Amino acid sequence: MEDNRKEPRVNKVLGAEIGSGEDSLKVRLFVINLSVSGFRATCERPLPDGDDLQVTLKLDARESPLETRARLCWRNELTVSGMFDHGFEFLELAEEQAERIQAFVQAELKKQMQHKPVDLSSPWTFGRTDPTY
């Protein structure tokens, strides 16, 4: 399957919160993937449509969260779990924020490329790290 996305995207579970104003209830999200253009996240309930939502992304526990605004583009119910999948597009992402996300995505992609693929060719070798065993 070909990926026609404009920006590189990393699959990484991250924490986030979203709200639509000071009086709104903050909702915890589990970010599934992230790029400079937006992110996909799940939560326990469907989020309301909104043109301008406040988003707080926790990219790294050692750094302050990234706070920006995003628009909900789509939503799907995940029938097996009862959770809801949402797609968000960043709105007016500051250059510093875009660079921070881009650096995070590139670092995570590099980490993922360093992992050795698992040999699935035989049930007798599955999961073994020593091929001479």
Order of alpha helices (4+ residues) and beta strands (2+ residues): beta-beta-beta-beta-beta-beta-alpha
